[in-house]
Amino acid sequence: MNVDRVWLKSYPPGIPAEIGPLEFSSVADMIEKSCQKYADQTSFVNFGRSITYGELDALSRDFAAWLQANLPAGSTVAVMMPNLLQYPVVVTGILRAGMVVSNINPLYTPRELRHQLNDADAKAIVILENTAHTLEKVLPETSVEKIITTRIGDMLGPVKGRLMDFVIKHVKKMVPDFSLPQAQGIKAVLAEGKSLPYSRPEISLDDTAFLQYTGGTTGVSKGAVLTHRNLVANVQQVKTWLQNVLREGNEEVVITALPLYHIFALMANFLMFSQFGTKNILITNPRDMKGFVKELSKHPFTLMTGVNTLFNGLLNTPGFAELDFSKFRFALGGGMAVQRATAEKWKAVTGVTLVEAYGLTETSPAACINPVPLEKYNGTIGLPIPSTDCVILDEDENPVPTGEAGELCIRGPQVMKGYYKRPEETKKTFTRDGEFLKTGDIAVMDENGYFKIVDRKKDMILVSGFNVYPNEIEDAACLHDDIIEAAAIGVPDEKSGEVVKLFVVSKNPDLTEQDVRAHCKLHLTGYKVPRLVEFRDELPKSNVGKILRKDLRDT
């Protein structure tokens, strides 16, 4: 399909239409080169402890050597931890070993964890001890052979680390009892790996780097196959877009509050910013807003990424407005729509425009970004980045006129290979000619090539930047003996953008909203649990018996 790239006329000066040949042979090669170039610069900081790019290089090499000695070539290794210094070490090590990373949300329930481990064919898992009890429940039903556990304090030094782990386990009681006798601690694994030989594997750009899971309309999450080419290209695309903005080395200090297991932070904060040698401040628990603001006060930060709920939360936390923003230059919002009220208040408080970007797990994720610097919030997701084509198609896959709404479809080197072991799902996600990824988002493009999301074609609910699919909520709810049927929709919420509302038909008149929510908590991660529950005698249905969520949204 020929595309008229009208957006090119709105490109900032010096930004090319294409990125040209890829600079690196793999994601591992890309990180290794950064570690060598910025060896003496600080790479990551967490709880006051920092490691240099040189240390990241050495530690990830040791982990890679251990993996090569203990797992078959090309194995998938699951990683289930929040933002800690261990995360970049482990992920870089997996990639350098020539293996595949599968990120897992640490808040997953046993049902969700079992599904992903099995679907991804994971042979090993690196998991925070705080959530190891969840793994214990499902381990016999998986093919996981190697378990590496880690504690929050493992890389914080012998004194501070031991003290923190003691408080977390024995005072705060944040580590439920578990029994995984075959598990090995990360410190022992790294020590063993240090004495093992490391062999740099042959990695093709078309090899899988990440199996990054995203919500599924079939009620279970599915793995987007992101190749080394996808990630190397997307980093190069964004790097090209921001080349006139970002400075090299520790002149840039980025705040990483979004979890690195989320595709947005993974690509932007870890892979892309490391190309500039940026100092990365890892926030382990951004939900503790007071603690988050206290941490911000310690660092002369220049960059921040986040979702609307994060920015809005900070604006409503005492002390944030009094921080020193003199070094702050750039804020990037993605993962969910940036709300105008949040953007305008953010500019008023910090003096920095909140720049909105757009992407999907399936596009590695960046597809559109607003020009940087941006004078003021403009309500759009910006322009397609270099080497990216965006078109808006009608139901018959024909382009619509400028200014008219249709489904946003994307073509570019960052678009995933497909969904792992799901050829039919993959086929349905692309246009008939296989050229464009169908996003499921309804958008319009103006005469200057700026795109604006106006609605979602799918029934997906977006809670604080995380995809929540109604089928999964309904399936979990209907496991309750008293629930006959259920339907989930998203309703607007000031804090998280949307929350889940569940409509329930019950055979037990004494069933309460609290009962339903307590049941759902057993099967769903917290952000997926319905915030609102409404009981109905019946649910609206089509003539073939399909529940009409559209009608529920209209009530």
N, C-alpha and C positions, 0 to 999 in steps of 0.2 A: 504494500500500500504506500503510495506517495504521500508525503506529509509536507505541508507548507509550514516551515518553522518560523512563524511570525514572531515568536518570542525572541529571536536572535537580535532584533532591533532594540530590544530592551535590555540586552546584556550589558553589564558594567564594562567600561573600557579595559581592553587587554585580555578579556576572557574569551577563549577560542570556542568554536562550535563543537569541536571534537577533541578528545584527550590524546589521540595518537597512540603509538605502540605502548604496551604496558611496561612499566619500569622494573617489575620484579617477576620472578619465576614462580613464586608461591607466596602465601600469607606468611609462612615460616621465614622465607627469604626476606620479606619486607620487614618483619620484626627484628630479625638478626641484624640487618643493615642499620636500623635505628639504634639498636643496642651498641653496635660498634662505633657509630658516628657520635653518639652522645654518652659514651661510656661513663664519664665522670659526672654527668648531670643527674639530678634526682628524677626518678621515674614515677614512683608512687609513694604516697604518704597515707598512713592509717593509724589512728590513735597515737599520734605523735612520733611514730617510728617510720623511717623512710628507707627505701632501697634505691640504688642508682640503676641506670640502664645496664651498666656493667654487671652488677649483681643479678639483675633479672636475666641477663645472658647466661651467667654461670649456673644459677639455680635451675633455670628451665632446661639447660643442657643435662644436668644431673637427673632431672625427672624424666627427660626423654630417654636417657640411657637405661633407666630402670624399666620404663615401659617396653622398650625394645627387647629387654632381657626376659620379660615376664608375660608378654602378650603376642599373639600372632600379628604379623604385618597388616596394617590397614584396619585394625580393630576400632570399634566405636567406644569411646570413653565418656561416660556421663559425668557432669560436674554439677553438684548441688550445694551451692554456698552463696552467701551474700557478698557484699563488697569487702574483701579482705586482701591483704598483700599476697596471700596464697593464690588468689584467683588468677592474676596475670601470669604467675609462675607456672601454674598447672596448665592453663590453656595454651600458653606458648610451648610448654614441654610436649603436650599432646600433638600439636601441629608439627613441631620439629622432629617428632618420632615418626611422622608420616601417617598419623592416625586421625580419626574423626572426632570432633567435639560435639557432644549433645548436651546443651545447657538445660538444667531443670530448676524450676522455681522451688526454693527451699520450703515454701509453705504448702507444697502439694500434700494431699491426703494419700493414704495407701493406695486407693483405687487409681488416682491420677498418676502416681509414681509407677505402679505396676504396668499401666498401659504404656507409658513412654519408654520404660526400660525394655519392654518386650518388643514394642513397635520399632525401636531404633536398633534392636539386636545388640544392645550394650554388653560388652564383655567385662567392663570394669566401671567403678564409680568412685569419685572423690567426693566425700560428703562431710559436712560439718557435724560434729558430735551432737549438737543440739537437736538435730533431726534424724539421727541414726535409728531411733526407735521406729520411725516410719518405715525405713528400709528393712528392719528386722521382720516386720509383719508380712512383707511380700517377697523377700529374698528367695524362698524355696520355689516360687512360681516364676522366677526369671532365669536368664542364662548368664547372670553376672558371676564371674569367676574371681575377680580381684576387688577387694574393698580397701580404700585408703581413707582413713578418718583424719580430720583435723580439728583443732580447737581454735577459738578466736585469738588466743594469745600466742599461738605457735611461732609467729614471726615477729613478736614484739620485744624480743630479748629475754634472757633467762629470768631476771628479777621481775620486771613489769608483766611479762607474759604469764609467769606462774601465779602471780598475785591476782591478775585479772581472771584467769581460769578458775582459781579457787573461789573467788567471789561469785562468778557466774554459776558455778556448779553447786557450791555448798551454802552460799548466802542467798543468792537470788533464785536458786533452784530452777535454773533455766535449761538443765540438761536431763531430760527424763531417762530413767534407767533403760539400758538396752544390752543385748548380748549378741555380739558378732565376733566370736572367738578367732575367726580367720582374718579379721581386719588388721591392717598395719597402719601405724601412725605416719603422718606425712614427714615428720622430722627423721624418722628411721629410714623411710624410703629415700629421701634426698641424700642421707648419709651413705646409704648403700649405692645409690646411683653414682655418687662421686667417684667411687672406685671401679665403676663399670665402663667398658668402652662404649663410645657413642659413634654411630655410623650415620652420616647425613644421607637420608633416603632420596631416591629419585621421585620427585613429586611433579605431576603434570598439572598445568593450570586447569585442566578439566576434571581432576580428582576432587572428591568431596572434602570440604574443609569442615563444614558445620551441618549437622542435622538440627535445624532450628525449628522448634515446634510452635505451631500456631493453632488457634481454635478451629474446630471443624463443624461444618453444617450438619454432619452426620452424628454429632453428639460427642465425638472424641477428637482430641487434637491430632494434627497430622504434621509430619516432618517436612519442612521445606529443604530441599537439597541445595545448599549453597556451596558452590565450587570455589576453588582458589581463584579462578578467573573472576567470578562474581565479586568477591570481596576486594581483590587487588584493584579491579576496575572501579568499584564504588569509592574506595579510598582515594584513588587517583582523580576521580570526578569531583569529589568534594574538596580535595586538596587544591585542585585547579580553581574551583569556585572561590575559595578563601585565600588564595595565594597572596593577594595584596593586603590582607587583613592580619594574618597570623605571623608572629615573629618566632624566630628559632630559639631553642634552648629554654632554660627555666625563666626567661622573661615572661612566658605565658604560664599562668597558674590556673588550672581548670578545676572547678568543683564538680565532682561526680557523685551525685546523690541518687540518680537512677541506677538500678541494679545492672551490673555488667552482663548478667545473663539475659537481659532484654536486648534485642537487636539494635535499638537506637544507641544505647550507651556502649554496647560492644563495638560497633563500627566507629562511631564518632569519638567517644572519650578514650577508648583503648587503642584501636587500630589506627585511626586517622590522626588524632592528636599526637600519638607517639612518633609520627613521621616528622613532627616539628621539634621533638625533644621536650615536649611540654611536661611540667610538673603536675601530677594528677593527685588531687586530694580525694581519697575514697571515704565516703560517708556510709557507714555500715547500717545505721538505723535512722533514716531521714524522717520517720514518723515521730521521733522524739524532736519536735520542732524547737523546743527551748535548747536542747543539747546541740542541735544543728546550727542554730544561730550563734551559740557559744563557740562552736568549732569555726564558723565563718570569721569570727572576730580575731582568730589567731593567724589568718592567712591573708596576704595582700592579693586576693584573687583577681584575675583579669577576665576569665571566661566562666560561663555556667550554661549547662544544658538542663532541660527538664521538661515536664509536662505541665499543663495549665494548673492542675491541682497543687503541684509543688510550689510554683511561683505564688499562687494565691495563698497557700498556707504560710509561706514566709511573710508575705505582706500583712498577714493577720497575727503574726507572732510578735509579742513585745520585744523590743530591742533591735529588731531587724532594721527599722528605719534609721537607727542611730549608728549603723555600721559605717566604716570608711569605704566609700565607693570610688575613691580618687583613682584607683588603678583599674577599675572595672570598665571593660570596653565592649563586651559582646555577650549577648544572651540568646540562646537558640531554643525554641520551643517546638516540640514534635510529639508523636505518640498519640495525640488527641488534639482536637481543635483548640487553638488559643482563643480565649474569650476576650472581646474588646475591652470590657471593664477591667479585666486583669492586666492586659497590655498597657492600658492608659495609666493605671495606678502604678504599675511597675516603672514606667518611664518617669512619672512624677517623683517617685521615691528614690530611684537609683540613678536617674539621668541617662539610662541606657535603653534603647529600643529593643523590645522583645521581638526577635525575628522568627517568623513561622516557617517551618519546613514540612515536607510531606513525604511519607514513604510507607512501605509495608515490609513485613518479614520477607515476603516473596521478592522484594527488590533490593534486599541486602543492606539497608532499607532505603537509602536516599534516592528520590526521583525528582522532586521539585524543592527549590529553596529560594527565598526572597534575596534580592541583591543586598550585599553587605558592604559598607554600612547602610542602614536604612533609616531615613529621617524620622518616620513615624509608622506605627502599625497601620496596615492597609487592608486587613480583612481577607487577604488571599494567601494561598500556599506558595506563591511565588512563580518562578519560571522553571521549565525543565532544565536540568543541569547538563553540561556538555555530554555529547554522545547519547542523549536520551530523547526519544520521540514520545510525545503524548498526544492522543487523539480522543475525541469525544464521539461515541457511537450510539446510534439508536438500537432498538431491540433487534433489528435485522442486520446489525453490524455495519450500517452505513454512517459516514460522517454527518454530523449535524451542523447547521450554520453557526457562525460565530455568535456568541451570546445566548445560544439555546442550550438547554440541559440535556445530558445524556450520560452514559457510563464512561468513566475515565479509564482509558486503556494505555498501557505503557510498553515501550520497546527499548531495549538497551542492553549493554553487556552485563549489567548488574541484575538482570532478571533471572530468577532461579531456574535450575534445570528441570524441576518438577517436584511433585510430592513423593516422598519415599514409599515405594511399594504400592502406589496408588495411581496407576495409569489412567483410570477413568476419571478420577478427581482432577488429575493434571489436565487431561483433555478438555474438561469442562471449564477450566480456569483460563484457557487461552482462546483467542478468536479462532474461527474455523480454519484459517490459513496457517495457524500456529505462530503468527508473527508477534501478536500483542497479548500481554497479560491483562485480563479483565479484573479490575480492582473491586468491582461491586459498589464503588462509590459514585454517586451522581454529582457531576460537576459542570461548570460553565467556563468558557475561555473568553476573555475580552479581546478587543481589537489590538491590544499591545502584547498579547500572549501570556497574560497572567491568568492563572487558574484559581477557581474558588470552589470548594466543596459545598454543596447545598443540601445533600441528604445522602443516606446510605440505601443502596438497593437491597442489600441483604438485611436480615433481622439482627445482625450483630449488635451487641450492647458494648459500649466502650466505657469501662470503669477505670478512671485514673490512668488511661493509656494502655490498659490491658484489654485484649479482646475477650468478650464473654459471649458464648453462643447459647441461645435459648434452649436448643435441643438437649444440651448437656445438663442444664438446670432442671429441665422437665423430667429427664431420665432419672436424675438423682432423687427428685421429689417423689416420683411415682414408685420408688422403692419402699415407701411407707405403706403399710398394710391398709391404712384408712383413706389413702388418697386414690381417687378413681382416675382423675386426669388433671393435668396442670398445663398452664401456658405462661411463659415468661416474656416480659418486654422490658425495655429500658425507659426510665422516666428521668427527666432533668433533675440535676442536683448541683447546688452551688459549689460544693467542695470537690466532688469527683467527676463532674461532667454529667455522668449518668449513674443511676443505681438500678439494681434489678428489682422489678416488681413481679410477684408470682400470683397468678389467679388459680385457685384450687377448687375442685369439686370433690367433696369428701362424703364418705358414707357414715362418718361419725360426727354427729352434731356437736359433740363436746370437744372436738379437735380445735386447738387454739393457734393463733399466729406464732406464739412462742414455741409450741410443739413442732410446727413446720420448720421454723428457722433452726431449732436445735437438731432436728433430723438432717437438714441440709448441711449443717456444719460437720456432720460425720463423714460426708462424702465430697465436699467441695472446699476449695481454698477460700479464705475469708472474703476476698473481694467478689467472689461469685455467689455468695450466700444472699438470698433475697433480703433486701432491706424492708420491703413492704409485702404483705400478704393480704389478699382479698379473697374471701370465700364467695363462690357463685353456685347457683343451683345447676347451671349448665354453661357451657362455653360456646361462642358462636362458631359455626362450622360451614364449610362449603358443601355443595351437593354430593361430593364424594367423601365427606366426613373429615376433611382436613380442617384443623383448628385455624381460625382466621385471626392471627395476631394483630393484623391491621385494624380489625374492628375493635379489638381491645384497646389499642392505642388511641382510637378515636373517642373512647368513652370518657 
